[in-house]
């Protein structure tokens, strides 16, 4: 069984949220942020969700798949994709960062770089290979002008 084909990014995202809350409740170590600073986390969560929903809208508008490992019919370069090749994953990281700020304790933050690394290694690299195989020079030009993350 190929783990990356079964556990897609939304599952890893949900597991990360559960782990962050669990670490906060069981092993908070130290409270770093307090209200009103913790309320900034709500804004970051809202921003991350908005980015992901806007990306979903762009994919639907161009009638191409948003699902990893499915062949795209269109290379989305509009909107936020002008600034990041992976804004959906960036939105997920923004939500996790917002959750960390909202929780305010130290230990949940360790999940964020682990999630980013896992997504890059399990999904982004293979998705990039697929896009390059499908779109060739158009994707190579895009990759040369737009960063992977930000």
N, C-alpha and C positions, 0 to 999 in steps of 0.2 A: 504494500500500500504506500503510495506517495503522499507523504504528510502535507506537502504544500498544495496538493490538488484537493485534499479533503478539508483542511483547515485554512480557509481563505482569509484574507486580511480582516474582514469584519469580526471573525471569530477570535483572531489574535488580539484585536482591539478590545473586544469584550472581556477576554481573559486578562488583559492588561488592566482594565478598569477594576475588575474583581480583585486582582492582586494588589493594586494600589490601595484600595479601600481596606483590604485585609491587613496589609502592612501597617496602615494608619491605625487600625483598631487594635491589632495585636502587638505591634512593635513600633510605636511612634518615635522612639528614641528622644527626639527633641522637637518642640513646637517652634517653628521658625517664623510663621506668619500669623497674625491676629487680625480681627476686623479693625478697620475697614479694608485692609490690604487683601484679606482672603476673598473679599467680594470681587476683586479684579479677576479672580478665577472664573466667575460666572460669565464675565465679558469674553474671556478667552475661549471658554466652552462654546458660547454662542457664535463667536467668530469662526471657530473650527467647523462647527456644524453648518454654518452658512456657506463656507468655502466648499465643503463636500457636496452640499445640495446644489450649489451653482454649477459645479463640475458635472454632476449627474444631469442637470438641465442641458448643458452643452453637449454631452454625449448623446442624449435623446434627440436634441435638435439636429445633430449631424447623422442620426440614425446609425450609430456605431456602438459596439459593445463596451460596457464598462467593466466587465468581468475579466479577471486575470486569466491568461492562457487561452482566451478565445481570440480568434483573428479579427483585428480591427478592419473596418472598411474605409475609415477616414482618419487621418492624422489630425487630431484636435490641437490647434496652435493659437486659438483665439482666447480672449478673456485672460484669466489668470494663468493660462498655459503659456502666455508670452513671457512669464517671469519664473515659472517653475515647471519642470517636466513632470512632477509628481505632486500636484497640489492636493489631491485627495488624501494621500498619505500624510502630507504636510498638515492638512486639516485635522487628521486623526491625532497627530503629534501635538497640535495646538490644543485640542480637547484634553489630552492627557496632561499637558502642562497646566491648563486651567484647573483641572481636577486637583493636581498637586498643590497649586496656589490656594484653592478653596479648602483643601484638607489642612494645609498649613504645616504638616509635620515633615521631618527629614526623610524617612525611609521610603515613601512612595516614589521619590524622584529617581531611584535606581531603575525603575521599570521603564522610564522614558527612553534612555539610550539603548536599552536592551531591545525594546520594541522597534526603534528606528533601525538598528543593526539587523534584526531579524527580517523586517520588511525588505530592506535593501538586498540582503543575501538570498532570501527565499523567493522574492517576487520581482523587484525592480530590475535586477540584472537580467533575468530571463525575459521579462517584458521588453526590455530594451533590445535584446537580440531578436525577438520576434518582430518588433517594429522596424528594425534595420533590415531584416530579411524581406519584409513586406513593402516598405516604402523607400528603401535604398538611399540614394543621394539626398532626397528630400528630408529623411530622418537624420542623416549624418549632418546636414546643414543646420537643422533644428537643434541637434545635440551640441553642435559647436557654438551656437549663439544663446542657448537657454540652459541655465544650470539645472542639475538634477534635483536639488532641493530648493535653495533660495540664493 
